[in-house]
Amino acid sequence: MLRVGIDQASQHHDVCLASAGQAPSYLRVPNDADGLEELLAAIRRREPDPAQVHVAIEGSGQGLFVAALLATGFQVYPVNPKAVDRYRDRLSPAGSKDDRRDALVLAEILRTDRHRLQPLRLESDTLRQLRVVYSHHQTLVEERTRLLNQLIACLRTYYPRALELFADLGRPVAWTFLRTFPTPAHFARARRSRIEKLLRQHRYPGVAAKTAELLELARKPQLPADPATVALWARRMLFLVDQLEAVGRELEACHQQLEALVQAHPDGDLFRSVKGIGTVLAAGVITVFGEDRQAVPSVRPVQCRSGTAPVTVRSGKTVRVRFRRACNKQARNTLQLLAQQLVLHHAWAREIYQAHRDRGRHYHEALRIVAHHALRVLFAMWRDRQPYDPTRFEAARRQRQEPKAA
């Protein structure tokens, strides 16, 4: 068996090749196609059988270089950077650091702790696309929130009356209204026919009542804005509206693509059988569980990876339970959103949530506990490939709550 440790960098990679009975050898390859060929040639000289090549890399295992190694048939193991840092102290207690030594550390981890590591698995094209589109969707949601906060701050500076126009400034009707009336002076001169036409274009409910409300706001005086800077603030506001509209269009396109991918994935309908899980959440849950059921024997690794499982620290007589920070942040956000929907649609989730709120736990902590319990249900569905059955779930829940015989 050949152990390969790769310390990755943006321009080049330091590599350590180690096998039993032989001194380790080192090489540095560029981070490009030529570097990949050079590395593969060096590996084949030491071990021609790809199944006997085990590669350790620091981090999550993302990137073109790692994907190319995985495609060759090698076993590729991602190693947590914190674990690498702790292991490095075994070879260098003085705290010195060197890229070549880091490659040796990764190779040594394979020698001593390979049984504790989980190798990367080849995924289907549908799942890989889901990961990319879902990640893009989540980034767009965060960007929309950021832009909305900037828009509110901008309007508060020169046009506070606009904050009273609509309950949600993230809707297209609000953006069109701001384009039509970009300054307090424009809004003060607004005509009924113009407002009615704008609302009807967006199919706004209760056009007559909303028009009267907006006209009343237009006639109310507001704090005077600085005439010298109003036009400049209006230009910034329109710039933010342009960005919000672009993000909105891209979100719609992402949602349509997610709908097609979730429909095509074999676990899509499985997770959507749970009330409250729609297309976007189903995509997120699929990315949390993956496809390799053999590699996940229990729900515990999923709970730890997703950040719902707390961390227990025991030392002497002291026992502390703290928040798990080392996890997949996207998975944690997905399960937070999932818990919110479950609390809305399922009595058992509301009971868990309310019980922990009554104990004084804060909102996000209670949701995290709901997600922790929900993962058990989703894992059982995923493992058995069975859709959600409320009757079966309630029976199993009652059985768990019954006192055990002495």
C-alpha positions as CSV (number, residue, x, y, z in Angstrom):
1,M,0.0,0.0,0.0
2,L,1.3,3.4,-0.9
3,R,0.5,6.4,1.3
4,V,0.4,9.8,-0.3
5,G,0.3,13.0,1.7
6,I,-0.4,16.2,-0.3
7,D,0.0,19.7,1.2
8,Q,-2.0,21.8,-1.2
9,A,-1.3,25.5,-2.1
10,S,-2.6,27.8,-4.8
11,Q,0.5,27.6,-7.0
12,H,2.0,24.2,-6.1
13,H,1.6,21.1,-4.0
14,D,4.2,19.4,-1.7
15,V,3.8,15.6,-1.9
16,C,5.1,12.8,0.4
17,L,5.1,9.2,-0.9
18,A,5.5,6.6,1.8
19,S,5.1,2.9,1.9
20,A,6.1,0.1,4.4
21,G,9.8,-0.8,4.3
22,Q,10.9,2.2,2.2
23,A,12.1,5.7,3.1
24,P,9.6,8.4,2.2
25,S,10.2,10.4,-0.9
26,Y,9.2,14.0,-1.6
27,L,8.4,16.1,-4.7
28,R,6.8,19.4,-5.5
29,V,4.4,19.6,-8.4
30,P,2.6,22.7,-9.9
31,N,-1.1,23.1,-9.5
32,D,-2.0,22.4,-13.1
33,A,-2.4,19.5,-15.6
34,D,1.3,19.0,-16.0
35,G,1.7,18.8,-12.2
36,L,-1.1,16.2,-12.1
37,E,0.7,14.1,-14.7
38,E,4.0,14.4,-12.9
39,L,2.4,13.2,-9.7
40,L,0.5,10.3,-11.3
41,A,3.8,9.1,-12.9
42,A,5.6,9.2,-9.6
43,I,2.8,7.3,-7.9
44,R,2.7,4.6,-10.7
45,R,6.4,4.0,-10.3
46,R,5.9,3.2,-6.7
47,E,2.5,1.5,-6.9
48,P,0.8,0.6,-10.2
49,D,-2.4,-0.6,-8.6
50,P,-4.7,2.4,-8.0
51,A,-6.7,0.5,-5.4
52,Q,-3.6,0.3,-3.2
53,V,-3.0,4.1,-3.3
54,H,-4.3,6.1,-0.4
55,V,-4.1,9.8,-0.5
56,A,-4.6,12.3,2.4
57,I,-5.3,15.9,1.8
58,E,-6.0,18.7,4.3
59,G,-9.4,20.3,4.2
60,S,-12.8,19.3,2.7
61,G,-11.5,17.7,-0.4
62,Q,-12.8,20.3,-2.9
63,G,-11.0,21.4,-6.0
64,L,-10.1,20.2,-9.5
65,F,-6.9,18.6,-8.4
66,V,-8.6,16.4,-5.8
67,A,-11.4,15.5,-8.2
68,A,-8.8,14.3,-10.8
69,L,-7.1,12.1,-8.2
70,L,-10.5,10.6,-7.2
71,A,-11.3,9.9,-10.8
72,T,-8.1,7.7,-11.1
73,G,-9.4,5.2,-8.6
74,F,-7.3,6.3,-5.6
75,Q,-8.8,6.3,-2.1
76,V,-8.8,10.0,-1.1
77,Y,-9.2,11.0,2.5
78,P,-9.9,14.6,3.6
79,V,-8.4,15.4,7.0
80,N,-9.6,18.2,9.3
81,P,-7.0,21.0,9.4
82,K,-7.2,21.1,13.2
83,A,-6.3,17.4,13.3
84,V,-3.4,18.0,11.1
85,D,-2.2,20.8,13.3
86,R,-2.4,18.6,16.4
87,Y,-0.6,15.7,14.7
88,R,2.1,18.1,13.5
89,D,3.2,18.6,17.2
90,R,4.1,14.9,17.4
91,L,6.8,15.4,14.7
92,S,7.8,18.9,15.7
93,P,7.1,19.7,19.4
94,A,9.0,23.0,18.9
95,G,6.1,24.3,16.7
96,S,8.1,24.7,13.5
97,K,6.1,24.4,10.2
98,D,7.2,23.4,6.8
99,D,5.1,22.4,3.8
100,R,7.2,19.3,3.1
101,R,6.8,18.2,6.7
102,D,3.0,18.8,6.5
103,A,2.9,16.4,3.6
104,L,4.7,13.8,5.8
105,V,2.2,14.5,8.6
106,L,-0.7,13.6,6.2
107,A,1.1,10.4,5.1
108,E,1.7,9.5,8.8
109,I,-2.0,10.1,9.6
110,L,-2.9,7.5,7.0
111,R,-0.5,5.0,8.7
112,T,-1.9,5.5,12.2
113,D,-5.5,6.7,11.8
114,R,-6.8,5.7,8.4
115,H,-9.5,3.6,10.0
116,R,-10.9,6.7,11.6
117,L,-11.1,8.6,8.3
118,Q,-13.9,8.6,5.8
119,P,-12.8,8.5,2.1
120,L,-14.4,10.7,-0.5
121,R,-16.9,8.9,-2.7
122,L,-17.8,9.5,-6.4
123,E,-21.2,11.0,-6.6
124,S,-23.8,11.0,-9.3
125,D,-24.0,13.9,-11.8
126,T,-27.4,14.9,-10.3
127,L,-26.1,15.1,-6.8
128,R,-23.0,17.1,-7.9
129,Q,-25.2,19.5,-9.7
130,L,-27.5,19.8,-6.7
131,R,-24.6,20.7,-4.5
132,V,-23.5,23.5,-6.8
133,V,-27.0,24.9,-7.5
134,Y,-28.1,24.7,-3.9
135,S,-24.9,26.4,-2.7
136,H,-25.4,29.1,-5.3
137,H,-29.0,29.5,-4.1
138,Q,-28.0,30.0,-0.5
139,T,-25.4,32.5,-1.5
140,L,-28.0,34.5,-3.4
141,V,-30.4,34.4,-0.4
142,E,-27.6,35.9,1.8
143,E,-26.8,38.5,-0.9
144,R,-30.5,39.5,-1.1
145,T,-30.6,40.0,2.6
146,R,-27.4,42.1,2.5
147,L,-28.8,44.3,-0.3
148,L,-32.1,44.8,1.4
149,N,-30.4,45.9,4.6
150,Q,-28.3,48.4,2.5
151,L,-31.5,49.6,0.7
152,I,-33.3,50.2,4.0
153,A,-30.3,52.1,5.4
154,C,-30.1,54.2,2.2
155,L,-33.8,55.1,2.3
156,R,-33.6,55.9,6.0
157,T,-30.9,58.5,5.2
158,Y,-32.9,60.6,2.6
159,Y,-36.3,59.1,2.0
160,P,-37.8,57.6,5.3
161,R,-41.3,57.8,3.9
162,A,-40.5,55.0,1.5
163,L,-40.0,52.6,4.3
164,E,-43.8,52.9,5.0
165,L,-44.9,52.1,1.4
166,F,-44.9,48.3,1.6
167,A,-44.4,45.8,4.4
168,D,-41.7,44.0,2.3
169,L,-39.2,46.0,0.3
170,G,-38.0,42.7,-1.2
171,R,-41.0,42.5,-3.6
172,P,-40.8,43.6,-7.2
173,V,-43.8,46.0,-6.7
174,A,-41.7,47.9,-4.2
175,W,-38.8,48.1,-6.5
176,T,-41.0,49.4,-9.4
177,F,-42.5,52.0,-7.0
178,L,-39.0,53.2,-6.0
179,R,-38.0,53.5,-9.6
180,T,-41.1,55.5,-10.4
181,F,-40.8,57.8,-7.4
182,P,-37.1,57.8,-6.5
183,T,-37.2,60.9,-4.3
184,P,-39.6,62.5,-1.8
185,A,-40.3,65.2,-4.3
186,H,-41.4,62.7,-6.9
187,F,-43.6,60.9,-4.4
188,A,-45.2,64.1,-3.3
189,R,-46.4,64.8,-6.9
190,A,-47.7,61.2,-7.4
191,R,-51.0,60.9,-9.2
192,R,-53.8,58.4,-8.4
193,S,-53.8,57.0,-12.0
194,R,-50.1,56.4,-12.0
195,I,-50.2,54.6,-8.7
196,E,-53.2,52.5,-9.7
197,K,-51.5,51.5,-13.0
198,L,-48.4,50.5,-11.2
199,L,-50.2,48.3,-8.7
200,R,-52.3,46.6,-11.3
201,Q,-49.2,45.8,-13.3
202,H,-48.0,43.7,-10.3
203,R,-51.5,42.3,-9.6
204,Y,-51.4,43.9,-6.1
205,P,-54.5,42.9,-4.1
206,G,-56.9,45.7,-3.1
207,V,-55.7,48.3,-5.5
208,A,-58.2,51.0,-4.5
209,A,-57.5,50.7,-0.8
210,K,-53.7,50.6,-1.3
211,T,-53.8,53.6,-3.7
212,A,-55.7,55.7,-1.1
213,E,-53.1,54.7,1.5
214,L,-50.2,55.6,-0.7
215,L,-51.7,58.9,-1.7
216,E,-52.3,59.8,2.0
217,L,-48.6,59.0,2.7
218,A,-47.6,61.1,-0.3
219,R,-49.4,64.2,1.2
220,K,-47.9,63.8,4.6
221,P,-44.8,66.0,5.3
222,Q,-41.5,64.2,6.1
223,L,-38.3,65.5,7.6
224,P,-36.6,67.7,5.0
225,A,-33.7,66.0,3.2
226,D,-30.5,67.7,2.1
227,P,-31.2,69.0,-1.4
228,A,-27.5,68.8,-2.4
229,T,-27.3,65.0,-1.8
230,V,-30.8,63.8,-2.5
231,A,-30.0,63.0,-6.2
232,L,-26.8,61.2,-5.2
233,W,-28.7,59.0,-2.6
234,A,-31.4,58.3,-5.2
235,R,-28.7,57.1,-7.6
236,R,-27.4,54.7,-4.9
237,M,-30.9,53.5,-4.2
238,L,-31.5,52.7,-7.8
239,F,-28.2,50.9,-8.0
240,L,-29.2,48.7,-5.1
241,V,-32.6,48.1,-6.7
242,D,-30.9,47.0,-9.9
243,Q,-28.8,44.5,-7.9
244,L,-31.9,43.2,-6.1
245,E,-33.7,42.7,-9.3
246,A,-30.7,40.8,-10.8
247,V,-30.5,38.6,-7.7
248,G,-34.3,38.0,-7.8
249,R,-34.1,36.8,-11.4
250,E,-31.2,34.5,-10.6
251,L,-33.0,33.1,-7.6
252,E,-36.0,32.3,-9.8
253,A,-33.7,30.5,-12.3
254,C,-32.0,28.6,-9.5
255,H,-35.4,27.5,-8.1
256,Q,-36.5,26.1,-11.4
257,Q,-33.2,24.2,-11.8
258,L,-33.5,22.8,-8.3
259,E,-37.0,21.7,-9.1
260,A,-35.8,19.7,-12.1
261,L,-32.8,18.2,-10.2
262,V,-34.8,17.2,-7.1
263,Q,-37.4,15.6,-9.4
264,A,-34.6,13.7,-11.1
265,H,-32.9,12.5,-7.9
266,P,-34.2,9.2,-6.4
267,D,-34.4,10.8,-2.9
268,G,-36.3,13.9,-4.0
269,D,-39.8,12.6,-3.5
270,L,-38.6,10.7,-0.4
271,F,-37.8,13.9,1.5
272,R,-40.7,15.9,0.0
273,S,-43.1,13.4,1.6
274,V,-42.5,15.3,4.9
275,K,-44.9,18.2,5.2
276,G,-43.1,21.5,5.2
277,I,-40.2,20.3,3.0
278,G,-40.4,21.9,-0.4
279,T,-38.1,21.9,-3.3
280,V,-35.3,24.0,-1.8
281,L,-35.2,22.3,1.5
282,A,-35.4,18.9,-0.2
283,A,-32.3,19.8,-2.2
284,G,-30.5,20.9,1.0
285,V,-31.4,17.7,2.9
286,I,-30.2,15.6,-0.1
287,T,-26.8,17.4,0.0
288,V,-26.6,16.8,3.8
289,F,-27.1,13.0,3.5
290,G,-25.5,12.3,0.2
291,E,-26.0,9.0,-1.6
292,D,-23.7,6.5,0.0
293,R,-25.8,4.7,2.5
294,Q,-23.0,2.1,3.3
295,A,-20.7,4.9,4.4
296,V,-23.2,6.3,7.0
297,P,-24.1,3.4,9.4
298,S,-25.9,5.7,11.9
299,V,-27.3,9.2,12.2
300,R,-24.6,10.4,14.6
301,P,-22.0,11.4,12.0
302,V,-24.7,13.4,10.1
303,Q,-25.7,15.2,13.3
304,C,-22.1,16.0,14.1
305,R,-21.3,17.1,10.6
306,S,-24.4,19.3,10.5
307,G,-23.7,21.0,13.9
308,T,-26.8,19.9,15.7
309,A,-25.0,17.6,18.1
310,P,-23.4,19.5,21.1
311,V,-19.8,18.9,22.3
312,T,-19.3,17.4,25.7
313,V,-16.1,18.3,27.6
314,R,-15.3,16.1,30.7
315,S,-12.4,16.8,32.9
316,G,-12.2,15.5,36.4
317,K,-15.4,16.4,38.2
318,T,-16.3,19.1,35.5
319,V,-18.7,18.3,32.7
320,R,-19.6,21.0,30.2
321,V,-21.8,20.8,27.1
322,R,-21.1,23.5,24.5
323,F,-22.1,24.6,21.0
324,R,-20.4,22.6,18.2
325,R,-18.5,25.1,16.0
326,A,-16.6,22.8,13.8
327,C,-19.2,21.7,11.3
328,N,-20.5,22.2,7.8
329,K,-22.0,25.7,8.0
330,Q,-24.3,25.3,5.0
331,A,-25.7,22.1,6.4
332,R,-26.3,23.8,9.8
333,N,-28.2,26.7,8.1
334,T,-30.2,24.1,6.1
335,L,-31.3,22.3,9.2
336,Q,-32.2,25.5,10.9
337,L,-34.6,26.3,8.1
338,L,-35.9,22.8,8.2
339,A,-36.6,23.0,11.9
340,Q,-38.6,26.2,11.4
341,Q,-40.8,24.5,8.9
342,L,-41.3,21.4,11.0
343,V,-42.3,23.5,14.0
344,L,-44.9,25.2,11.8
345,H,-46.3,21.9,10.3
346,H,-45.8,19.2,12.9
347,A,-47.1,18.9,16.4
348,W,-44.2,16.7,17.7
349,A,-41.7,19.4,16.5
350,R,-43.7,22.1,18.3
351,E,-43.8,20.1,21.5
352,I,-40.0,19.7,21.5
353,Y,-39.5,23.3,20.6
354,Q,-41.8,24.7,23.2
355,A,-40.5,22.3,25.9
356,H,-37.0,23.7,25.5
357,R,-38.1,27.3,25.2
358,D,-39.9,26.8,28.5
359,R,-36.6,25.7,30.0
360,G,-35.1,29.0,29.1
361,R,-33.2,28.0,25.9
362,H,-33.0,30.7,23.3
363,Y,-34.8,30.5,19.9
364,H,-31.9,29.2,17.8
365,E,-30.9,26.6,20.4
366,A,-34.4,25.2,20.5
367,L,-34.5,25.0,16.7
368,R,-31.2,23.2,16.7
369,I,-32.6,20.6,19.1
370,V,-35.6,20.1,16.9
371,A,-33.3,19.6,13.9
372,H,-31.3,17.1,16.0
373,H,-34.4,15.0,16.6
374,A,-35.6,15.5,13.0
375,L,-32.4,14.1,11.6
376,R,-33.2,10.7,13.3
377,V,-36.5,10.6,11.4
378,L,-35.0,11.7,8.1
379,F,-32.1,9.2,8.5
380,A,-34.5,6.3,9.1
381,M,-36.4,7.3,6.0
382,W,-33.2,7.7,4.0
383,R,-31.7,4.4,5.2
384,D,-34.9,2.4,4.5
385,R,-35.9,4.4,1.4
386,Q,-39.4,4.8,3.0
387,P,-41.4,8.0,2.7
388,Y,-42.6,9.8,5.8
389,D,-45.5,7.9,7.5
390,P,-47.0,9.9,10.5
391,T,-48.7,6.8,11.9
392,R,-45.5,4.8,11.9
393,F,-43.6,7.7,13.4
394,E,-46.0,8.3,16.2
395,A,-46.0,4.6,17.1
396,A,-42.2,4.5,17.3
397,R,-42.2,7.8,19.3
398,R,-44.7,6.4,21.8
399,Q,-42.6,3.2,22.1
400,R,-39.4,5.3,22.9
401,Q,-41.3,7.2,25.5
402,E,-42.5,4.2,27.4
403,P,-40.6,3.3,30.6
404,K,-38.3,0.4,30.2
405,A,-38.7,-2.7,32.3
406,A,-36.3,-3.1,35.2
